[in-house]
Amino acid sequence: MQETVWALVPAIVAIALALLTKEVYISLLIGILSGALFFTNFHLLDSIDTTFQIMSQKVGENTNILVFLVLLGMLVALMKKSGASRAYGEWASASIKTKRGASFATMGLGSLIFVDDYFNCLTVGTVMRPVTDRHRISRAKLAYIIDATAAPICIIAPISSWAAAVGSSLPEGSAVDGFSLFLQTIPFNLYALLTIVMVVFLLACNFDFGRMKKYEEKHQKEFEEKQKAREQIVQEHPPKKGRVFDLVVPIAVLILLCILAMLYTGGILEGKSVVEAFANCNSSLSLVYGSFFTILFVFVLYIPRRVITFHQFSESITEGFQAMVPAILILTLAWTLSGVCGADYLNAGGFVSQLVDGSALAQSILPAVFFLVSAFLAFATGTSWGTFGILIPIAVVIFGADGSQMQMLVLTVAAILAGAVCGDHMSPISDTTILSSTGADCNHIEHVSTQIPYALLVAACCFAGYLLAGVTQNGWLGLLFSGALLLVILTVLYRRSLSLKKKQP
């Protein structure tokens, strides 16, 4: 059943079950086992053996990400024990007066951390949770803001781990420079740009619709109960010694050290330029280096000043690990599902490649077609990098590896990148979606279900934009049209919401 439509079934089963039952662990496990059964022609013992072989392989390949999660969990635990998180929350509440201000501060921080989406999701959530809680921003809305300013920012940032991944996706022997091609796709990556526009609109108007609106209204009452619980905790446990300084400085050091580590693993000490170093860096190993040395820095910062005791520092090791167990488990299962659908097993990507490569569609509509295919493949497999790794070489073959049809190649690659981020945003088995839920401390399925309507609206506008861009062979027209269409739809929805509020008694 390799490279057939059955290769897509495991991912579809897992995603459908997760959305229907709200039980993400069991749903992923059922999807994995169904894929293993297909691969082994329904031999039960062989399928179980295959499942754990894939899981072992995937955990080994992603060990650095798991270590980074644990180290970041330790860092969060240390900040809580020291009282730094509480102090920052009190300071931010005094400085940020409104819900809108708290939302924009979250988006602003997410936009600043553009070097890596994993790092972005976890850092922004850690820093901003106390602030958004105090201004009654639900965890689902926080998770959406984090997710919408992680991958969409990284995919249009020239200095990021994503730029390196795109550049390395071009086939060998191509006359097209990968980094130059990436730079040219930035203005036409409609999903990334329109998602940012949509976030700004929603935050500026303090407006939500669809499942997000229902979730926000439902959970407003819980904020009062949580606030009372926090006040009770403060009364029972007097404030600790930690100050705002004890949170801001470690986070700044973490960001700086991760960037320096990326330059180091990319070969900056071997004479490579900054751009080349970022393009060749090992981003996951860099995050481990940065977080590990930040832990050492925090030890030196906290212990001599007696902000926490050595015993409390030691406790944070296990507490940080325990806090990250749900994220580690979901990621492990998601990676395993991606593996069983991968090239060495059912090869869902190969099946999609055959469909696209064998199509006789007019070139003018190929950007829109590639956008849809890319979004579907990323949604089904949970990987945007794997998606554009499969589809970009096909686009290069179609439009010429010598750059003979450069304008259409740029549009199509931009559509592939946009679709990959779009599908990744909507997929319950996506790394960044999982980490956004983790960073916001939000129920994962609630984050997915509230984000999908927003992502679908942007996707529809992008599809229309790529159709126009392909027919006119003008990406700027596609950008202007899709942006205007999105703003018109959002304005209509916003005015309808205001009119409904006026009618309510």
C-alpha positions as CSV (number, residue, x, y, z in Angstrom):
1,M,0.0,0.0,0.0
2,Q,3.0,2.3,-0.4
3,E,2.5,5.4,-2.5
4,T,-1.2,4.9,-2.8
5,V,-4.2,6.8,-1.4
6,W,-4.1,4.4,1.6
7,A,-0.9,6.1,2.7
8,L,-3.0,9.1,3.8
9,V,-5.5,7.1,5.8
10,P,-3.5,6.9,9.1
11,A,-3.1,10.6,9.4
12,I,-6.7,11.3,8.5
13,V,-7.9,8.7,11.1
14,A,-5.7,10.2,13.8
15,I,-6.8,13.8,13.0
16,A,-10.5,13.0,12.7
17,L,-10.5,11.0,16.0
18,A,-8.6,13.7,17.8
19,L,-11.1,16.4,16.7
20,L,-14.1,14.2,17.4
21,T,-13.1,12.6,20.8
22,K,-10.8,15.4,22.1
23,E,-8.4,12.5,23.2
24,V,-5.2,13.3,21.3
25,Y,-3.0,10.5,22.7
26,I,-5.3,7.6,21.9
27,S,-6.2,9.1,18.5
28,L,-2.5,9.4,17.5
29,L,-1.8,5.9,18.7
30,I,-4.7,4.5,16.7
31,G,-3.5,6.3,13.6
32,I,0.0,5.0,14.0
33,L,-1.2,1.4,14.5
34,S,-3.5,1.6,11.5
35,G,-0.5,2.8,9.3
36,A,1.7,0.0,10.6
37,L,-1.0,-2.5,9.8
38,F,-1.3,-1.2,6.2
39,F,2.5,-1.4,5.9
40,T,2.8,-5.0,7.2
41,N,-0.3,-6.3,5.3
42,F,-2.2,-6.6,8.6
43,H,0.3,-8.8,10.5
44,L,-0.4,-7.8,14.1
45,L,3.0,-8.6,15.6
46,D,4.9,-7.2,12.7
47,S,2.8,-4.0,12.9
48,I,3.6,-3.5,16.6
49,D,7.3,-4.2,16.0
50,T,7.2,-1.6,13.1
51,T,5.5,1.0,15.4
52,F,8.2,0.8,18.0
53,Q,11.0,0.7,15.5
54,I,9.7,4.0,14.0
55,M,9.2,5.5,17.4
56,S,12.7,4.7,18.5
57,Q,14.1,6.1,15.3
58,K,12.1,9.3,15.5
59,V,13.0,9.9,19.2
60,G,16.6,9.4,18.3
61,E,16.5,11.8,15.4
62,N,14.8,14.5,17.6
63,T,16.7,14.0,20.9
64,N,17.9,17.6,20.8
65,I,14.3,18.9,20.7
66,L,13.3,16.8,23.6
67,V,16.4,17.9,25.7
68,F,15.6,21.5,24.8
69,L,12.0,21.0,26.1
70,V,13.2,19.6,29.4
71,L,15.8,22.4,29.9
72,L,13.2,25.0,29.1
73,G,10.8,23.4,31.5
74,M,13.6,23.6,34.2
75,L,14.1,27.3,33.4
76,V,10.3,28.0,33.8
77,A,10.3,26.0,37.1
78,L,13.2,28.1,38.4
79,M,11.5,31.3,37.5
80,K,8.4,30.3,39.3
81,K,10.3,29.1,42.4
82,S,12.2,32.4,42.6
83,G,9.0,34.5,42.3
84,A,10.4,36.1,39.2
85,S,7.3,35.1,37.1
86,R,5.0,36.6,39.8
87,A,7.0,39.8,39.9
88,Y,7.0,40.1,36.2
89,G,3.2,39.6,36.1
90,E,2.7,42.3,38.7
91,W,5.0,44.7,36.8
92,A,3.4,44.0,33.4
93,S,-0.1,44.4,34.9
94,A,0.9,47.9,36.1
95,S,2.6,48.8,32.8
96,I,0.1,47.1,30.4
97,K,-3.3,48.5,31.2
98,T,-5.6,46.9,28.7
99,K,-6.4,43.6,27.1
100,R,-5.5,45.0,23.7
101,G,-2.1,46.1,25.1
102,A,-1.4,42.6,26.5
103,S,-2.3,41.0,23.2
104,F,-0.1,43.3,21.1
105,A,2.8,42.8,23.6
106,T,2.5,39.0,23.0
107,M,2.4,39.5,19.3
108,G,5.4,41.9,19.5
109,L,7.5,39.4,21.4
110,G,6.6,36.6,19.0
111,S,7.7,38.8,16.1
112,L,11.0,39.6,17.7
113,I,11.9,35.9,18.2
114,F,12.2,35.0,14.5
115,V,15.2,32.7,14.4
116,D,13.3,29.5,15.2
117,D,9.6,28.6,15.6
118,Y,10.1,26.0,18.4
119,F,12.0,28.5,20.5
120,N,9.4,31.2,19.7
121,C,6.4,29.1,20.8
122,L,7.8,28.1,24.2
123,T,9.5,31.4,25.1
124,V,6.6,33.6,24.2
125,G,4.2,31.4,26.2
126,T,6.5,31.3,29.2
127,V,6.9,35.0,29.4
128,M,3.4,36.2,28.5
129,R,1.1,33.8,30.3
130,P,1.1,35.8,33.6
131,V,0.2,39.0,31.7
132,T,-2.5,37.6,29.5
133,D,-4.1,35.8,32.4
134,R,-4.4,39.0,34.3
135,H,-6.1,40.7,31.3
136,R,-8.5,37.7,30.8
137,I,-7.1,36.5,27.5
138,S,-8.0,32.9,27.3
139,R,-5.3,30.3,26.8
140,A,-6.8,29.3,23.4
141,K,-6.4,32.9,22.2
142,L,-2.9,33.1,23.6
143,A,-2.0,29.9,21.8
144,Y,-3.4,31.3,18.5
145,I,-1.4,34.5,18.9
146,I,1.8,32.4,19.6
147,D,1.1,30.1,16.6
148,A,0.3,33.0,14.3
149,T,3.6,34.7,15.1
150,A,5.8,31.7,15.1
151,A,6.0,29.9,11.7
152,P,4.5,32.9,9.7
153,I,7.3,35.1,11.0
154,C,10.0,32.5,10.6
155,I,9.0,31.7,7.0
156,I,9.5,35.4,5.9
157,A,12.6,36.0,8.0
158,P,15.9,35.8,5.9
159,I,17.9,34.9,9.1
160,S,16.1,31.8,10.4
161,S,16.2,28.0,10.5
162,W,13.4,28.0,7.9
163,A,15.4,30.0,5.3
164,A,18.1,27.3,5.5
165,A,15.5,24.5,5.1
166,V,14.0,26.1,2.0
167,G,17.4,26.7,0.4
168,S,18.4,23.1,1.0
169,S,15.2,21.8,-0.7
170,L,16.3,22.6,-4.2
171,P,17.4,19.6,-6.2
172,E,21.1,19.0,-6.9
173,G,22.3,20.6,-10.2
174,S,19.8,23.4,-10.1
175,A,21.1,26.7,-11.5
176,V,18.8,28.6,-9.1
177,D,20.3,29.8,-5.9
178,G,18.2,28.6,-2.9
179,F,18.7,31.6,-0.6
180,S,18.0,34.1,-3.5
181,L,14.8,32.2,-4.4
182,F,13.7,32.3,-0.7
183,L,14.2,36.0,-0.6
184,Q,12.1,36.5,-3.7
185,T,9.2,34.4,-2.3
186,I,8.8,36.6,0.9
187,P,6.5,39.3,-0.7
188,F,4.3,36.5,-2.2
189,N,4.0,34.2,0.8
190,L,0.4,35.1,1.2
191,Y,-0.5,32.9,4.1
192,A,2.2,34.2,6.3
193,L,1.6,37.9,5.4
194,L,-2.2,37.6,5.6
195,T,-2.1,35.7,8.9
196,I,-0.1,38.6,10.4
197,V,-2.6,41.1,9.0
198,M,-5.5,39.1,10.5
199,V,-3.9,38.9,13.9
200,V,-3.4,42.7,13.9
201,F,-7.0,43.3,12.9
202,L,-8.4,40.9,15.5
203,L,-6.3,42.4,18.3
204,A,-6.9,46.0,17.3
205,C,-10.7,45.5,17.2
206,N,-10.7,43.1,20.2
207,F,-12.8,40.9,18.0
208,D,-13.3,37.1,17.7
209,F,-15.6,34.9,15.7
210,G,-16.5,31.2,15.3
211,R,-15.3,28.7,17.8
212,M,-12.8,31.2,19.3
213,K,-15.6,33.6,20.2
214,K,-17.6,30.8,21.9
215,Y,-14.5,29.6,23.8
216,E,-13.7,33.1,25.0
217,E,-17.2,33.7,26.2
218,K,-17.4,30.3,27.9
219,H,-14.1,30.7,29.8
220,Q,-14.5,34.3,31.0
221,K,-16.2,33.1,34.2
222,E,-13.2,30.8,34.9
223,F,-10.9,33.9,35.1
224,E,-12.7,35.1,38.2
225,E,-12.2,31.8,39.9
226,K,-8.6,31.6,38.9
227,Q,-7.9,35.1,40.1
228,K,-9.4,34.3,43.5
229,A,-7.2,31.2,43.6
230,R,-4.1,33.2,42.8
231,E,-4.9,35.8,45.5
232,Q,-5.4,32.9,48.0
233,I,-2.0,31.5,47.1
234,V,-0.3,34.8,47.6
235,Q,-1.9,35.1,51.0
236,E,-0.8,31.6,52.0
237,H,2.7,31.9,50.5
238,P,4.3,35.3,51.0
239,P,6.1,36.8,47.9
240,K,9.5,35.4,47.2
241,K,12.7,37.3,46.5
242,G,12.6,37.2,42.7
243,R,12.3,40.4,40.8
244,V,11.4,41.4,37.2
245,F,15.2,41.4,36.6
246,D,15.3,37.7,37.5
247,L,13.0,36.9,34.6
248,V,13.9,39.4,31.9
249,V,17.7,38.9,32.1
250,P,17.6,35.0,31.8
251,I,15.2,35.3,28.8
252,A,17.4,37.9,27.1
253,V,20.5,35.7,27.8
254,L,18.6,32.6,26.4
255,I,17.8,34.5,23.2
256,L,21.3,35.8,22.8
257,L,23.0,32.4,23.6
258,C,20.7,30.5,21.1
259,I,21.5,33.0,18.3
260,L,25.2,32.7,19.1
261,A,24.9,28.9,19.2
262,M,23.3,29.0,15.8
263,L,26.2,31.0,14.4
264,Y,28.7,28.6,16.1
265,T,27.0,25.4,14.8
266,G,26.8,27.0,11.4
267,G,30.6,27.5,11.2
268,I,31.0,31.2,12.0
269,L,34.4,30.3,13.6
270,E,35.4,28.5,10.4
271,G,35.3,31.7,8.4
272,K,31.7,31.6,7.2
273,S,29.6,34.8,6.9
274,V,26.6,35.4,9.2
275,V,24.1,34.5,6.5
276,E,26.0,31.3,5.6
277,A,26.3,30.4,9.3
278,F,22.5,30.7,9.8
279,A,21.9,28.8,6.6
280,N,24.1,25.9,7.7
281,C,23.3,25.9,11.5
282,N,22.0,22.9,13.4
283,S,19.0,24.7,15.0
284,S,17.9,22.0,17.4
285,L,21.5,21.5,18.8
286,S,21.8,25.3,19.0
287,L,18.7,25.5,21.2
288,V,20.2,22.8,23.5
289,Y,23.4,24.7,23.8
290,G,21.6,28.0,24.5
291,S,19.2,26.6,27.1
292,F,21.9,24.6,28.9
293,F,24.2,27.6,29.3
294,T,21.2,29.7,30.4
295,I,20.5,27.2,33.2
296,L,24.2,27.7,34.3
297,F,23.7,31.4,34.1
298,V,20.6,31.3,36.2
299,F,22.4,29.2,38.8
300,V,25.1,31.9,39.1
301,L,22.4,34.6,39.1
302,Y,20.1,33.1,41.8
303,I,22.1,31.0,44.2
304,P,24.7,33.6,45.4
305,R,21.9,36.1,46.0
306,R,19.8,33.5,47.8
307,V,16.9,34.0,45.5
308,I,16.4,30.3,45.8
309,T,18.2,27.5,47.7
310,F,20.4,24.8,46.1
311,H,17.7,22.3,47.1
312,Q,15.0,24.3,45.2
313,F,17.3,24.5,42.2
314,S,17.7,20.7,42.3
315,E,13.9,20.3,42.6
316,S,13.4,22.3,39.4
317,I,15.2,19.6,37.4
318,T,12.4,17.0,38.0
319,E,9.6,19.6,38.0
320,G,10.7,20.9,34.6
321,F,10.7,17.4,33.2
322,Q,7.3,16.6,34.6
323,A,5.8,19.8,33.2
324,M,7.0,18.9,29.7
325,V,5.9,15.2,29.7
326,P,2.5,15.9,27.9
327,A,4.3,17.8,25.2
328,I,7.0,15.2,24.9
329,L,4.4,12.4,24.6
330,I,2.4,14.2,22.0
331,L,5.5,15.1,19.9
332,T,6.7,11.5,20.1
333,L,3.4,10.1,18.8
334,A,3.2,12.8,16.2
335,W,6.7,12.1,14.9
336,T,5.9,8.4,14.8
337,L,2.8,9.0,12.8
338,S,4.8,11.2,10.4
339,G,7.3,8.4,10.2
340,V,4.8,5.6,9.3
341,C,3.5,7.9,6.6
342,G,7.0,8.8,5.5
343,A,9.2,7.8,2.6
344,D,10.6,4.6,4.2
345,Y,7.1,3.2,4.9
346,L,3.8,4.2,3.4
347,N,5.3,7.2,1.5
348,A,2.3,9.5,1.5
349,G,4.5,12.3,0.1
350,G,5.5,10.1,-2.8
351,F,1.8,9.5,-3.6
352,V,1.1,13.2,-3.6
353,S,4.2,13.9,-5.7
354,Q,2.9,11.5,-8.4
355,L,-0.4,13.2,-8.5
356,V,1.1,16.7,-8.9
357,D,3.9,15.6,-11.2
358,G,1.6,13.7,-13.5
359,S,-1.0,16.5,-13.8
360,A,-1.5,18.3,-17.1
361,L,-3.0,21.4,-15.5
362,A,-2.3,24.8,-17.2
363,Q,0.7,26.5,-15.7
364,S,-1.3,29.6,-14.8
365,I,-3.2,27.8,-12.1
366,L,-0.3,25.8,-10.8
367,P,0.5,28.3,-7.9
368,A,-3.1,27.8,-6.6
369,V,-3.0,24.1,-7.1
370,F,0.4,23.7,-5.3
371,F,-1.0,25.8,-2.5
372,L,-3.9,23.4,-1.9
373,V,-1.7,20.3,-2.3
374,S,0.9,21.7,0.0
375,A,-1.7,22.6,2.7
376,F,-3.3,19.2,2.5
377,L,0.0,17.4,2.7
378,A,1.2,19.5,5.7
379,F,-2.1,18.9,7.4
380,A,-2.0,15.2,6.9
381,T,1.6,14.7,7.8
382,G,2.1,17.5,10.4
383,T,5.3,18.7,8.8
384,S,5.8,21.9,6.8
385,W,9.5,21.3,6.2
386,G,8.8,17.8,4.9
387,T,6.0,19.2,2.7
388,F,8.1,21.8,0.9
389,G,11.0,19.4,0.8
390,I,8.8,17.2,-1.4
391,L,7.1,19.8,-3.5
392,I,9.8,22.4,-4.2
393,P,11.9,20.0,-6.4
394,I,8.7,19.2,-8.4
395,A,8.1,22.9,-9.0
396,V,11.7,23.4,-10.1
397,V,11.4,20.6,-12.6
398,I,8.1,22.0,-14.0
399,F,9.4,25.5,-14.4
400,G,13.0,24.7,-15.3
401,A,16.0,24.2,-13.1
402,D,17.9,26.8,-15.2
403,G,15.5,29.6,-14.0
404,S,14.0,30.0,-17.5
405,Q,10.5,30.7,-16.0
406,M,11.7,32.4,-12.9
407,Q,8.6,34.5,-12.2
408,M,6.3,31.5,-12.2
409,L,8.8,29.5,-10.2
410,V,8.9,32.2,-7.5
411,L,5.1,32.3,-7.3
412,T,4.8,28.6,-7.2
413,V,7.5,28.1,-4.5
414,A,5.9,30.9,-2.5
415,A,2.5,29.1,-2.8
416,I,4.2,25.9,-1.6
417,L,5.7,27.6,1.4
418,A,2.4,29.3,2.2
419,G,0.4,26.1,1.9
420,A,2.9,24.3,4.1
421,V,2.5,26.8,6.9
422,C,-1.3,26.8,6.5
423,G,-1.6,23.0,6.7
424,D,0.9,23.0,9.6
425,H,-1.3,25.5,11.4
426,M,-4.4,23.4,11.1
427,S,-2.9,20.0,11.9
428,P,-3.2,18.6,15.4
429,I,-0.1,16.5,14.8
430,S,2.1,19.5,13.8
431,D,5.2,20.2,16.0
432,T,4.6,24.0,16.2
433,T,0.9,23.5,16.9
434,I,1.7,21.2,19.8
435,L,4.4,23.5,21.1
436,S,2.0,26.5,20.9
437,S,-0.4,24.7,23.1
438,T,2.4,23.8,25.4
439,G,3.7,27.3,25.6
440,A,0.2,28.7,26.3
441,D,-0.6,25.9,28.7
442,C,-3.7,25.3,26.7
443,N,-5.6,22.1,26.0
444,H,-4.2,21.0,22.6
445,I,-7.5,20.1,20.9
446,E,-9.1,23.3,22.1
447,H,-6.2,25.3,20.4
448,V,-6.6,23.3,17.2
449,S,-10.4,23.6,17.0
450,T,-10.4,27.4,17.7
451,Q,-7.6,28.1,15.3
452,I,-8.9,26.1,12.3
453,P,-11.7,28.6,11.3
454,Y,-9.2,31.5,11.3
455,A,-6.7,29.5,9.3
456,L,-9.4,28.4,6.8
457,L,-10.5,32.0,6.2
458,V,-6.9,33.2,5.4
459,A,-6.4,30.0,3.3
460,A,-9.5,30.9,1.1
461,C,-8.2,34.4,0.5
462,C,-4.8,33.0,-0.3
463,F,-6.2,30.6,-2.8
464,A,-8.0,33.4,-4.6
465,G,-4.8,35.5,-4.6
466,Y,-2.7,32.7,-6.1
467,L,-5.3,32.1,-8.8
468,L,-5.1,35.8,-9.8
469,A,-1.4,35.9,-9.5
470,G,-1.0,32.8,-11.7
471,V,-3.3,34.0,-14.4
472,T,-1.8,37.5,-14.6
473,Q,1.7,36.2,-13.7
474,N,1.9,39.1,-11.3
475,G,2.4,38.3,-7.6
476,W,1.8,41.8,-6.4
477,L,-1.7,41.8,-7.9
478,G,-2.4,38.5,-6.0
479,L,-1.1,40.0,-2.8
480,L,-3.2,43.2,-3.1
481,F,-6.3,41.3,-4.0
482,S,-6.1,38.6,-1.3
483,G,-5.2,41.2,1.3
484,A,-8.2,43.4,0.3
485,L,-10.5,40.4,0.3
486,L,-9.4,39.4,3.8
487,L,-10.0,42.9,5.2
488,V,-13.4,43.1,3.6
489,I,-14.5,39.8,5.0
490,L,-13.1,40.7,8.5
491,T,-14.8,44.1,8.4
492,V,-18.2,42.5,7.5
493,L,-17.8,39.9,10.3
494,Y,-16.8,42.7,12.8
495,R,-19.8,44.9,11.9
496,R,-22.2,42.0,12.1
497,S,-20.8,41.2,15.6
498,L,-21.3,44.8,16.7
499,S,-24.9,44.8,15.4
500,L,-25.6,41.6,17.2
501,K,-24.3,43.1,20.5
502,K,-26.5,46.1,20.1
503,K,-29.6,43.9,19.7
504,Q,-28.8,42.0,22.8
505,P,-30.8,43.2,25.9
